[in-house]
């Protein structure tokens, strides 16, 4: 989906602008899935919710990047 969004941005605004746009993952990021999510080419970041409330979980997400 992130690659599709970037493709649509490139068609509408050009690839230079599309490459500069940050596309964030808006689902549930947890220590167990963060590495896989952030390894995707067109995922530029994520919205960390409840996992940020536990320091150990948040730190695990940061270390997975």
Long-range contacts (C-beta under 8 A, 24 or more apart in sequence): 2-40, 2-41, 2-42, 2-43, 3-41, 3-42, 5-42, 6-42, 29-61, 30-57, 30-61, 31-57, 31-60, 31-61, 31-64, 34-60, 34-61, 34-64, 34-65, 35-64, 38-64, 38-65
